[in-house]
Amino acid sequence: MTQVKINELHKNDLPWIIEYDETKCIQCGKCTAACSFGAIKPSVEIRKDNSILEKNKIKKVLIIKQKISLDNYCTGCSMCANVCPTGAIKAIRNKEDKYSVAYRAKKADSFKKGGRSNLNTEGRTLDKIKIGRISQMTDPSLDAMRHTFEIRTPFGRVLKADKLNFEIKNGKIVQNKKLPPNRWIYPVIFGDMSIGAVSWRMWEALAIATAYLNEVMGIPIRMCTGEGGIPTKLLKSRYVKYMILQIASGHFGWNRIIQAMPDMEYDPAGILIKIGQGAKPGDGGLLMASKVTRYVQEIRGVPKADLLSPPTHQGLYSIEESVQKMFLSMNSAFKFKVPVAIKVAASSTSVSVYNNLLRDPYNIVGGFFIDGLAGGTGAAHEISLNHTGHPITSKLRDCYLTAVKQGRQGEIPLFAGGGLGQNATAVIRVNAPQELQLKIFLW
């Protein structure tokens, strides 16, 4: 009998367990080839044949085996299940895992600084939301408090009718001041990812996909960059007009964006100033040296070392200063033609920030992005992922209601992310014809 050590890692200690049905397996090898984490491998088991004719005869059986390792463990990406033609393999979430405990005991450090929360605190919000078009032709006293959802979303400040910069001269409507920049988009934005999270080839693929959705499919969807900038090639391409460029707390890669401005043939879709991140409010990020590849070093202008992002945006010490300094400077840089928005963590202060921005005297705040605690991040400590932040739906509701009380809803569009749909098959159920039922990631 094999001796089992007390501290030996077991499959039940891992966060994900591979469920494999050898009766369905055709031994094509697609699952092991697709697993980028090396969490599964082909193996041979020695078994006794208990059939009547071959009783107790030894036979060899080829199977797919899960690796029991601190380094090569299943992360639940489900690539193996997606490529398997017979449905013989899938990953099952282990809610009783002790992997983080085993990792810390072995290496005296948190087992990872990135990914989603391990506690599954919020669940799948999109599966619980039903959005229907409400008729406003029935009872006016009831309809006054009903708010409908449109298929298009403004990105940019929306002014009330009495505050529009128009006047009547000689019986004609004349614009007397510049209007705040506004771009109409679908309520879908590809979430912001750090330059260290995906390869430059993936960046190009996302840019091409976004352009295809806009130019071929006619769906005005945008994508957002994360901290670290983007490849200069994309900044100088036509794809940049579909991109929201993010300035984050570490200012990584922003110098390249500034240097590329004279050569930009198109303006970006918008500028996003990240003040905080939902999975780690008040906590700085960490990009491990192993992720700092050569092209990341070139874009960020740093050596191959651990890169720390400060917990708050450097140079901003108050909400008022953020409006005056960052918004005005970014609007000026693009001649007030590009919407400028702000991103904060869903926390107790996010409502206060939004309430203050609604009173912006410059009318240049183009959007308010709230990031919930279930937002995936590749730079958060385990303690932050599991025990900080707020569910996105609660703060989205609070921000919206504080605008309703002032009669200012719709002036600064709200964008919410982080846990609404925790995989790519999230569906919003719309009471509309089949062609309008959208499979989306973010509403």
Order of alpha helices (4+ residues) and beta strands (2+ residues): beta-alpha-beta-beta-alpha-beta-alpha-beta-alpha-beta-beta-beta-beta-beta-alpha-beta-alpha-beta-alpha-beta-beta-alpha-beta-alpha-beta-alpha-beta-alpha-alpha-beta-beta
